[in-house]
Amino acid sequence: MLKKLITVIIIVLPAAALLPYALKPVLHVVIKNSIAEQIPGAVVKIAGIETGFSGISVKGLNVEKKNTLQVDVPDLYLRFSVPGLLKGALSEIRVNNPVLKITAPEKKFESLKKLFLAGKKKGKGIFIQVVSINNLEVEVRTKDILFKGKVNLAVDLGAGAVKTTDIVLDSFSSMDINAKNISIKSDNKGSKLAFGCGTFKYRKFVIDNAESSIEILPDNTVGFNNFKADFAGGIINGLIKFEKSDILSYRAKFDFRNIDLSSIMKSFEVDNKLDLSGRMEGSLEFAGDEKRINAIAGDFVTDAPGGIMYMKDDSMLKSMAEKYKQDINILLESFRNYHYNKGHMKVRLEANDIVMDAGLEGEAGNRNLIIVLHEFQK
């Protein structure tokens, strides 16, 4: 009996030791074909494969789709256990130092999902316990979005939890939006996310040093809570919520403190018509979706000691004179170098126009002014 056992051990152990090496050519083909199936039309190359009893390391993985996609992965590690494999599960997929470049100037970002999914297949498939992405360099150029940055991410799919998040985008642009130094990072436990943005620009509106916490809810809602940033020489605080159903929608509420009015005039691109100095505070709410802004409502008051209003554009006053049947010369005099002590302004959206209804009080009397930004959105 003992002799038979020794004979089996002598035969089985060398075979088991050689098995990983014997499987290399098979694994090479299987991994290559599996990736190619998920990215139709792509050319997949693998420099080499290293095997062991608890994992497989894929070296020099390159995936290219002409004029669209380029992926370089120096090291892709698949960790497994025998009990896990029997259940159709991998313990971990770890991707080290990958580079992802997508160049599709004629396509919108939303359409890129077609690059990676050939379609759902029948069958249970393989479950992956943990996915780790380390030092991913990503650059995406599409018709509507451009961004570049670095990603570190670890997700425990078995527990349904994010273990580590460290995303830094050097730059991001989409239509009228431009941003720099964007970061999304988790705490040590991976349970809390923090957002930061060095500079965010929408047309001529510029926000600096933005930061907030991020809350992700089960109903496809993402909230940027405790939002604060520098804006127009002052500070804004508030919250923004995004919700994804058929389209992406958002709603926001901000409080403004110590805002420089001359900076606001430049942001609204009316500084060539009107100079307005002073400081204000107030609140603004707005809501919309990926297609347009649907509502804007704001209420502001000026801080002491007021400021100076100087009307540069006579055409605005001529329109007021015609509308209210007033002498144009009187209006010209009353709206030039007018010092106000108190002021208030309401902001609203009318169709595609933003309307700012301002009232000023000063020793020379009161002044009312309506500024309309025509076709703010088209």
Contacts in CASP RR format, 6 or more apart in sequence:
PFRMAT RR
TARGET T0000
AUTHOR 0000-0000-0000
METHOD contacts of the structure
MODEL  1
MLKKLITVIIIVLPAAALLPYALKPVLHVVIKNSIAEQIPGAVVKIAGIE
TGFSGISVKGLNVEKKNTLQVDVPDLYLRFSVPGLLKGALSEIRVNNPVL
KITAPEKKFESLKKLFLAGKKKGKGIFIQVVSINNLEVEVRTKDILFKGK
VNLAVDLGAGAVKTTDIVLDSFSSMDINAKNISIKSDNKGSKLAFGCGTF
KYRKFVIDNAESSIEILPDNTVGFNNFKADFAGGIINGLIKFEKSDILSY
RAKFDFRNIDLSSIMKSFEVDNKLDLSGRMEGSLEFAGDEKRINAIAGDF
VTDAPGGIMYMKDDSMLKSMAEKYKQDINILLESFRNYHYNKGHMKVRLE
ANDIVMDAGLEGEAGNRNLIIVLHEFQK
20 51 0 8 1.000
20 52 0 8 1.000
20 53 0 8 1.000
21 51 0 8 1.000
23 51 0 8 1.000
24 49 0 8 1.000
24 51 0 8 1.000
27 49 0 8 1.000
27 51 0 8 1.000
27 56 0 8 1.000
28 46 0 8 1.000
28 48 0 8 1.000
28 49 0 8 1.000
31 46 0 8 1.000
31 49 0 8 1.000
31 58 0 8 1.000
32 44 0 8 1.000
32 45 0 8 1.000
32 46 0 8 1.000
35 42 0 8 1.000
35 44 0 8 1.000
35 61 0 8 1.000
35 63 0 8 1.000
36 42 0 8 1.000
36 44 0 8 1.000
37 118 0 8 1.000
38 116 0 8 1.000
38 117 0 8 1.000
38 118 0 8 1.000
39 63 0 8 1.000
39 65 0 8 1.000
39 69 0 8 1.000
39 115 0 8 1.000
39 116 0 8 1.000
39 118 0 8 1.000
40 118 0 8 1.000
41 65 0 8 1.000
42 63 0 8 1.000
42 64 0 8 1.000
42 65 0 8 1.000
42 69 0 8 1.000
43 63 0 8 1.000
43 64 0 8 1.000
43 65 0 8 1.000
44 61 0 8 1.000
44 62 0 8 1.000
44 63 0 8 1.000
45 60 0 8 1.000
45 61 0 8 1.000
45 62 0 8 1.000
45 63 0 8 1.000
46 58 0 8 1.000
46 59 0 8 1.000
46 60 0 8 1.000
46 61 0 8 1.000
46 62 0 8 1.000
47 59 0 8 1.000
47 60 0 8 1.000
47 61 0 8 1.000
47 62 0 8 1.000
48 58 0 8 1.000
48 59 0 8 1.000
48 60 0 8 1.000
49 56 0 8 1.000
49 57 0 8 1.000
49 58 0 8 1.000
49 59 0 8 1.000
50 56 0 8 1.000
50 57 0 8 1.000
50 59 0 8 1.000
51 57 0 8 1.000
54 79 0 8 1.000
54 80 0 8 1.000
54 81 0 8 1.000
55 77 0 8 1.000
55 78 0 8 1.000
55 79 0 8 1.000
55 80 0 8 1.000
56 77 0 8 1.000
56 78 0 8 1.000
56 80 0 8 1.000
57 75 0 8 1.000
57 76 0 8 1.000
57 77 0 8 1.000
57 78 0 8 1.000
58 73 0 8 1.000
58 75 0 8 1.000
58 76 0 8 1.000
58 77 0 8 1.000
58 78 0 8 1.000
59 74 0 8 1.000
59 75 0 8 1.000
60 72 0 8 1.000
60 73 0 8 1.000
60 74 0 8 1.000
60 75 0 8 1.000
61 71 0 8 1.000
61 72 0 8 1.000
61 73 0 8 1.000
61 74 0 8 1.000
61 76 0 8 1.000
62 71 0 8 1.000
62 72 0 8 1.000
62 73 0 8 1.000
63 69 0 8 1.000
63 70 0 8 1.000
63 71 0 8 1.000
64 70 0 8 1.000
64 71 0 8 1.000
65 115 0 8 1.000
67 103 0 8 1.000
68 102 0 8 1.000
68 103 0 8 1.000
68 104 0 8 1.000
68 115 0 8 1.000
69 101 0 8 1.000
69 102 0 8 1.000
69 103 0 8 1.000
69 115 0 8 1.000
70 99 0 8 1.000
70 100 0 8 1.000
70 101 0 8 1.000
70 102 0 8 1.000
70 103 0 8 1.000
71 98 0 8 1.000
71 99 0 8 1.000
71 100 0 8 1.000
71 101 0 8 1.000
72 98 0 8 1.000
72 99 0 8 1.000
73 95 0 8 1.000
73 96 0 8 1.000
73 97 0 8 1.000
73 98 0 8 1.000
73 99 0 8 1.000
74 96 0 8 1.000
74 97 0 8 1.000
74 98 0 8 1.000
75 95 0 8 1.000
75 96 0 8 1.000
75 97 0 8 1.000
76 93 0 8 1.000
76 94 0 8 1.000
76 95 0 8 1.000
76 96 0 8 1.000
77 92 0 8 1.000
77 93 0 8 1.000
77 94 0 8 1.000
77 95 0 8 1.000
77 96 0 8 1.000
78 90 0 8 1.000
78 92 0 8 1.000
78 93 0 8 1.000
79 90 0 8 1.000
79 91 0 8 1.000
79 92 0 8 1.000
79 93 0 8 1.000
79 94 0 8 1.000
80 89 0 8 1.000
80 90 0 8 1.000
80 91 0 8 1.000
81 91 0 8 1.000
84 90 0 8 1.000
84 91 0 8 1.000
87 127 0 8 1.000
88 124 0 8 1.000
88 125 0 8 1.000
88 126 0 8 1.000
88 127 0 8 1.000
89 126 0 8 1.000
89 127 0 8 1.000
89 128 0 8 1.000
89 129 0 8 1.000
90 126 0 8 1.000
90 127 0 8 1.000
90 128 0 8 1.000
90 129 0 8 1.000
91 129 0 8 1.000
91 130 0 8 1.000
92 128 0 8 1.000
92 129 0 8 1.000
92 130 0 8 1.000
92 131 0 8 1.000
92 132 0 8 1.000
93 128 0 8 1.000
93 130 0 8 1.000
93 131 0 8 1.000
93 132 0 8 1.000
94 132 0 8 1.000
94 134 0 8 1.000
95 132 0 8 1.000
95 133 0 8 1.000
95 134 0 8 1.000
95 136 0 8 1.000
96 134 0 8 1.000
96 135 0 8 1.000
97 134 0 8 1.000
97 135 0 8 1.000
97 136 0 8 1.000
97 137 0 8 1.000
98 133 0 8 1.000
98 135 0 8 1.000
98 136 0 8 1.000
98 137 0 8 1.000
99 136 0 8 1.000
99 137 0 8 1.000
99 138 0 8 1.000
100 136 0 8 1.000
100 137 0 8 1.000
100 138 0 8 1.000
100 139 0 8 1.000
101 138 0 8 1.000
101 139 0 8 1.000
101 140 0 8 1.000
102 112 0 8 1.000
102 115 0 8 1.000
102 139 0 8 1.000
102 140 0 8 1.000
102 141 0 8 1.000
102 142 0 8 1.000
103 141 0 8 1.000
104 111 0 8 1.000
104 112 0 8 1.000
104 141 0 8 1.000
104 142 0 8 1.000
104 143 0 8 1.000
105 141 0 8 1.000
105 142 0 8 1.000
105 143 0 8 1.000
106 143 0 8 1.000
107 142 0 8 1.000
107 143 0 8 1.000
108 142 0 8 1.000
108 143 0 8 1.000
108 144 0 8 1.000
108 145 0 8 1.000
109 140 0 8 1.000
109 142 0 8 1.000
109 143 0 8 1.000
109 144 0 8 1.000
109 145 0 8 1.000
112 140 0 8 1.000
112 142 0 8 1.000
127 157 0 8 1.000
127 158 0 8 1.000
128 157 0 8 1.000
129 156 0 8 1.000
129 157 0 8 1.000
129 158 0 8 1.000
130 154 0 8 1.000
130 155 0 8 1.000
130 156 0 8 1.000
130 157 0 8 1.000
130 158 0 8 1.000
130 163 0 8 1.000
131 153 0 8 1.000
131 154 0 8 1.000
131 155 0 8 1.000
131 157 0 8 1.000
132 153 0 8 1.000
132 154 0 8 1.000
132 155 0 8 1.000
133 151 0 8 1.000
133 152 0 8 1.000
133 153 0 8 1.000
133 154 0 8 1.000
134 152 0 8 1.000
135 150 0 8 1.000
135 152 0 8 1.000
136 150 0 8 1.000
136 151 0 8 1.000
136 152 0 8 1.000
136 153 0 8 1.000
137 149 0 8 1.000
137 150 0 8 1.000
138 147 0 8 1.000
138 148 0 8 1.000
138 149 0 8 1.000
138 150 0 8 1.000
138 151 0 8 1.000
139 147 0 8 1.000
139 148 0 8 1.000
139 149 0 8 1.000
140 146 0 8 1.000
140 147 0 8 1.000
140 148 0 8 1.000
144 174 0 8 1.000
144 175 0 8 1.000
145 172 0 8 1.000
145 173 0 8 1.000
145 174 0 8 1.000
146 171 0 8 1.000
146 172 0 8 1.000
146 173 0 8 1.000
146 174 0 8 1.000
147 169 0 8 1.000
147 171 0 8 1.000
147 172 0 8 1.000
147 173 0 8 1.000
148 169 0 8 1.000
148 170 0 8 1.000
148 171 0 8 1.000
149 167 0 8 1.000
149 168 0 8 1.000
149 169 0 8 1.000
149 170 0 8 1.000
149 171 0 8 1.000
150 167 0 8 1.000
150 168 0 8 1.000
151 166 0 8 1.000
151 167 0 8 1.000
151 168 0 8 1.000
152 164 0 8 1.000
152 165 0 8 1.000
152 166 0 8 1.000
152 167 0 8 1.000
153 162 0 8 1.000
153 164 0 8 1.000
153 165 0 8 1.000
153 166 0 8 1.000
153 167 0 8 1.000
154 162 0 8 1.000
154 163 0 8 1.000
154 164 0 8 1.000
155 161 0 8 1.000
155 162 0 8 1.000
155 163 0 8 1.000
156 162 0 8 1.000
156 163 0 8 1.000
161 190 0 8 1.000
161 191 0 8 1.000
162 186 0 8 1.000
162 190 0 8 1.000
163 190 0 8 1.000
164 186 0 8 1.000
164 190 0 8 1.000
165 184 0 8 1.000
165 185 0 8 1.000
165 186 0 8 1.000
165 190 0 8 1.000
165 193 0 8 1.000
166 183 0 8 1.000
166 184 0 8 1.000
166 185 0 8 1.000
166 186 0 8 1.000
167 182 0 8 1.000
167 183 0 8 1.000
167 184 0 8 1.000
167 185 0 8 1.000
168 181 0 8 1.000
168 182 0 8 1.000
168 183 0 8 1.000
169 179 0 8 1.000
169 181 0 8 1.000
169 182 0 8 1.000
169 183 0 8 1.000
170 180 0 8 1.000
170 181 0 8 1.000
171 178 0 8 1.000
171 179 0 8 1.000
171 180 0 8 1.000
172 178 0 8 1.000
172 179 0 8 1.000
172 180 0 8 1.000
172 182 0 8 1.000
173 179 0 8 1.000
176 202 0 8 1.000
176 203 0 8 1.000
177 200 0 8 1.000
177 201 0 8 1.000
177 202 0 8 1.000
178 200 0 8 1.000
178 201 0 8 1.000
179 197 0 8 1.000
179 198 0 8 1.000
179 199 0 8 1.000
179 200 0 8 1.000
179 201 0 8 1.000
180 197 0 8 1.000
180 198 0 8 1.000
180 199 0 8 1.000
181 196 0 8 1.000
181 197 0 8 1.000
181 198 0 8 1.000
181 199 0 8 1.000
182 195 0 8 1.000
182 196 0 8 1.000
182 197 0 8 1.000
182 198 0 8 1.000
183 194 0 8 1.000
183 195 0 8 1.000
183 196 0 8 1.000
183 197 0 8 1.000
184 193 0 8 1.000
184 194 0 8 1.000
184 195 0 8 1.000
184 196 0 8 1.000
184 214 0 8 1.000
185 193 0 8 1.000
185 194 0 8 1.000
186 192 0 8 1.000
186 193 0 8 1.000
186 194 0 8 1.000
187 194 0 8 1.000
192 213 0 8 1.000
193 213 0 8 1.000
193 214 0 8 1.000
193 215 0 8 1.000
193 216 0 8 1.000
194 211 0 8 1.000
194 212 0 8 1.000
194 213 0 8 1.000
194 214 0 8 1.000
195 210 0 8 1.000
195 211 0 8 1.000
195 212 0 8 1.000
195 213 0 8 1.000
195 214 0 8 1.000
195 224 0 8 1.000
196 210 0 8 1.000
196 211 0 8 1.000
196 212 0 8 1.000
197 207 0 8 1.000
197 209 0 8 1.000
197 210 0 8 1.000
197 211 0 8 1.000
197 229 0 8 1.000
198 208 0 8 1.000
198 209 0 8 1.000
198 210 0 8 1.000
199 206 0 8 1.000
199 207 0 8 1.000
199 208 0 8 1.000
200 206 0 8 1.000
200 207 0 8 1.000
200 208 0 8 1.000
200 210 0 8 1.000
200 229 0 8 1.000
201 207 0 8 1.000
203 267 0 8 1.000
203 269 0 8 1.000
204 266 0 8 1.000
204 267 0 8 1.000
204 268 0 8 1.000
204 269 0 8 1.000
205 231 0 8 1.000
205 267 0 8 1.000
206 231 0 8 1.000
206 267 0 8 1.000
207 229 0 8 1.000
207 230 0 8 1.000
207 231 0 8 1.000
207 236 0 8 1.000
208 229 0 8 1.000
208 230 0 8 1.000
208 231 0 8 1.000
209 229 0 8 1.000
209 230 0 8 1.000
210 227 0 8 1.000
210 228 0 8 1.000
210 229 0 8 1.000
211 227 0 8 1.000
211 228 0 8 1.000
211 229 0 8 1.000
212 224 0 8 1.000
212 225 0 8 1.000
212 226 0 8 1.000
212 227 0 8 1.000
212 228 0 8 1.000
212 239 0 8 1.000
212 240 0 8 1.000
213 224 0 8 1.000
213 225 0 8 1.000
213 226 0 8 1.000
214 222 0 8 1.000
214 223 0 8 1.000
214 224 0 8 1.000
214 225 0 8 1.000
215 222 0 8 1.000
215 223 0 8 1.000
215 225 0 8 1.000
216 222 0 8 1.000
216 223 0 8 1.000
217 223 0 8 1.000
219 243 0 8 1.000
220 243 0 8 1.000
220 244 0 8 1.000
220 245 0 8 1.000
221 241 0 8 1.000
221 242 0 8 1.000
221 243 0 8 1.000
222 241 0 8 1.000
222 242 0 8 1.000
222 243 0 8 1.000
223 239 0 8 1.000
223 240 0 8 1.000
223 241 0 8 1.000
223 242 0 8 1.000
224 239 0 8 1.000
224 240 0 8 1.000
224 241 0 8 1.000
225 239 0 8 1.000
226 237 0 8 1.000
226 238 0 8 1.000
226 239 0 8 1.000
227 236 0 8 1.000
227 237 0 8 1.000
227 238 0 8 1.000
227 239 0 8 1.000
227 240 0 8 1.000
227 254 0 8 1.000
228 235 0 8 1.000
228 236 0 8 1.000
228 237 0 8 1.000
228 238 0 8 1.000
229 235 0 8 1.000
229 236 0 8 1.000
230 236 0 8 1.000
231 256 0 8 1.000
231 259 0 8 1.000
232 259 0 8 1.000
232 260 0 8 1.000
232 263 0 8 1.000
232 264 0 8 1.000
232 267 0 8 1.000
233 258 0 8 1.000
233 259 0 8 1.000
233 260 0 8 1.000
233 263 0 8 1.000
234 256 0 8 1.000
234 257 0 8 1.000
234 258 0 8 1.000
234 259 0 8 1.000
234 260 0 8 1.000
235 256 0 8 1.000
235 257 0 8 1.000
235 258 0 8 1.000
236 254 0 8 1.000
236 255 0 8 1.000
236 256 0 8 1.000
236 257 0 8 1.000
237 254 0 8 1.000
237 255 0 8 1.000
237 257 0 8 1.000
238 252 0 8 1.000
238 253 0 8 1.000
238 254 0 8 1.000
238 255 0 8 1.000
239 252 0 8 1.000
239 253 0 8 1.000
240 250 0 8 1.000
240 251 0 8 1.000
240 252 0 8 1.000
241 250 0 8 1.000
241 251 0 8 1.000
241 252 0 8 1.000
242 248 0 8 1.000
242 249 0 8 1.000
242 250 0 8 1.000
243 249 0 8 1.000
243 250 0 8 1.000
247 289 0 8 1.000
247 290 0 8 1.000
247 291 0 8 1.000
248 289 0 8 1.000
248 290 0 8 1.000
249 287 0 8 1.000
249 288 0 8 1.000
249 289 0 8 1.000
249 290 0 8 1.000
250 287 0 8 1.000
250 288 0 8 1.000
250 289 0 8 1.000
251 285 0 8 1.000
251 286 0 8 1.000
251 287 0 8 1.000
251 288 0 8 1.000
252 285 0 8 1.000
252 286 0 8 1.000
252 287 0 8 1.000
253 283 0 8 1.000
253 284 0 8 1.000
253 285 0 8 1.000
254 283 0 8 1.000
254 284 0 8 1.000
254 285 0 8 1.000
255 281 0 8 1.000
255 282 0 8 1.000
255 283 0 8 1.000
256 280 0 8 1.000
256 281 0 8 1.000
256 282 0 8 1.000
256 283 0 8 1.000
256 284 0 8 1.000
256 300 0 8 1.000
257 281 0 8 1.000
257 282 0 8 1.000
258 279 0 8 1.000
258 281 0 8 1.000
258 303 0 8 1.000
259 279 0 8 1.000
259 280 0 8 1.000
259 281 0 8 1.000
259 300 0 8 1.000
260 278 0 8 1.000
260 279 0 8 1.000
261 276 0 8 1.000
261 277 0 8 1.000
261 278 0 8 1.000
261 279 0 8 1.000
261 280 0 8 1.000
261 302 0 8 1.000
261 307 0 8 1.000
262 271 0 8 1.000
262 275 0 8 1.000
262 276 0 8 1.000
262 277 0 8 1.000
262 278 0 8 1.000
264 276 0 8 1.000
264 280 0 8 1.000
265 271 0 8 1.000
265 274 0 8 1.000
265 275 0 8 1.000
265 276 0 8 1.000
268 354 0 8 1.000
268 356 0 8 1.000
268 371 0 8 1.000
268 373 0 8 1.000
269 373 0 8 1.000
270 371 0 8 1.000
270 373 0 8 1.000
272 312 0 8 1.000
272 313 0 8 1.000
273 311 0 8 1.000
273 312 0 8 1.000
273 313 0 8 1.000
273 316 0 8 1.000
274 309 0 8 1.000
274 310 0 8 1.000
274 311 0 8 1.000
274 312 0 8 1.000
274 313 0 8 1.000
274 316 0 8 1.000
274 371 0 8 1.000
275 308 0 8 1.000
275 309 0 8 1.000
275 310 0 8 1.000
275 311 0 8 1.000
275 312 0 8 1.000
276 307 0 8 1.000
276 308 0 8 1.000
276 309 0 8 1.000
276 310 0 8 1.000
277 307 0 8 1.000
277 308 0 8 1.000
277 309 0 8 1.000
278 302 0 8 1.000
278 303 0 8 1.000
278 306 0 8 1.000
278 307 0 8 1.000
278 308 0 8 1.000
279 302 0 8 1.000
279 303 0 8 1.000
279 306 0 8 1.000
280 300 0 8 1.000
280 301 0 8 1.000
280 302 0 8 1.000
280 303 0 8 1.000
280 345 0 8 1.000
281 300 0 8 1.000
281 301 0 8 1.000
281 303 0 8 1.000
282 298 0 8 1.000
282 299 0 8 1.000
282 300 0 8 1.000
282 301 0 8 1.000
283 298 0 8 1.000
283 299 0 8 1.000
283 300 0 8 1.000
284 296 0 8 1.000
284 297 0 8 1.000
284 298 0 8 1.000
284 347 0 8 1.000
285 295 0 8 1.000
285 296 0 8 1.000
285 297 0 8 1.000
285 298 0 8 1.000
286 293 0 8 1.000
286 295 0 8 1.000
286 296 0 8 1.000
286 297 0 8 1.000
286 349 0 8 1.000
287 293 0 8 1.000
287 294 0 8 1.000
287 295 0 8 1.000
288 294 0 8 1.000
288 295 0 8 1.000
292 377 0 8 1.000
293 349 0 8 1.000
293 376 0 8 1.000
293 377 0 8 1.000
294 349 0 8 1.000
295 349 0 8 1.000
296 347 0 8 1.000
296 348 0 8 1.000
296 349 0 8 1.000
296 354 0 8 1.000
297 347 0 8 1.000
297 348 0 8 1.000
297 349 0 8 1.000
298 346 0 8 1.000
298 347 0 8 1.000
298 348 0 8 1.000
299 344 0 8 1.000
299 345 0 8 1.000
299 346 0 8 1.000
299 347 0 8 1.000
300 344 0 8 1.000
300 345 0 8 1.000
300 346 0 8 1.000
300 347 0 8 1.000
301 342 0 8 1.000
301 343 0 8 1.000
301 344 0 8 1.000
301 345 0 8 1.000
302 340 0 8 1.000
302 342 0 8 1.000
302 343 0 8 1.000
302 344 0 8 1.000
302 360 0 8 1.000
304 341 0 8 1.000
304 342 0 8 1.000
305 341 0 8 1.000
306 339 0 8 1.000
306 340 0 8 1.000
306 341 0 8 1.000
306 342 0 8 1.000
306 343 0 8 1.000
307 339 0 8 1.000
307 340 0 8 1.000
308 337 0 8 1.000
308 338 0 8 1.000
308 339 0 8 1.000
308 340 0 8 1.000
309 335 0 8 1.000
309 338 0 8 1.000
309 339 0 8 1.000
309 340 0 8 1.000
309 360 0 8 1.000
309 367 0 8 1.000
309 369 0 8 1.000
310 335 0 8 1.000
310 336 0 8 1.000
310 337 0 8 1.000
310 338 0 8 1.000
311 317 0 8 1.000
311 332 0 8 1.000
311 335 0 8 1.000
311 336 0 8 1.000
314 328 0 8 1.000
314 332 0 8 1.000
317 328 0 8 1.000
317 331 0 8 1.000
317 332 0 8 1.000
317 335 0 8 1.000
318 328 0 8 1.000
320 326 0 8 1.000
320 331 0 8 1.000
321 327 0 8 1.000
321 328 0 8 1.000
321 331 0 8 1.000
334 364 0 8 1.000
334 367 0 8 1.000
335 367 0 8 1.000
335 369 0 8 1.000
338 360 0 8 1.000
338 362 0 8 1.000
338 364 0 8 1.000
338 367 0 8 1.000
339 362 0 8 1.000
339 363 0 8 1.000
339 364 0 8 1.000
340 360 0 8 1.000
340 361 0 8 1.000
340 362 0 8 1.000
340 367 0 8 1.000
341 361 0 8 1.000
341 362 0 8 1.000
341 363 0 8 1.000
342 360 0 8 1.000
342 361 0 8 1.000
342 362 0 8 1.000
343 358 0 8 1.000
343 359 0 8 1.000
343 360 0 8 1.000
343 361 0 8 1.000
344 358 0 8 1.000
344 359 0 8 1.000
345 356 0 8 1.000
345 357 0 8 1.000
345 358 0 8 1.000
345 359 0 8 1.000
346 356 0 8 1.000
346 357 0 8 1.000
347 354 0 8 1.000
347 355 0 8 1.000
347 356 0 8 1.000
347 357 0 8 1.000
348 354 0 8 1.000
348 355 0 8 1.000
348 357 0 8 1.000
349 355 0 8 1.000
349 376 0 8 1.000
352 374 0 8 1.000
352 375 0 8 1.000
352 376 0 8 1.000
352 377 0 8 1.000
352 378 0 8 1.000
353 372 0 8 1.000
353 373 0 8 1.000
353 374 0 8 1.000
353 375 0 8 1.000
353 376 0 8 1.000
354 372 0 8 1.000
354 373 0 8 1.000
354 376 0 8 1.000
355 370 0 8 1.000
355 371 0 8 1.000
355 372 0 8 1.000
355 373 0 8 1.000
356 370 0 8 1.000
356 371 0 8 1.000
356 372 0 8 1.000
356 373 0 8 1.000
357 368 0 8 1.000
357 370 0 8 1.000
358 368 0 8 1.000
358 369 0 8 1.000
358 370 0 8 1.000
358 371 0 8 1.000
359 366 0 8 1.000
359 367 0 8 1.000
359 368 0 8 1.000
359 369 0 8 1.000
360 366 0 8 1.000
360 367 0 8 1.000
360 368 0 8 1.000
360 369 0 8 1.000
END
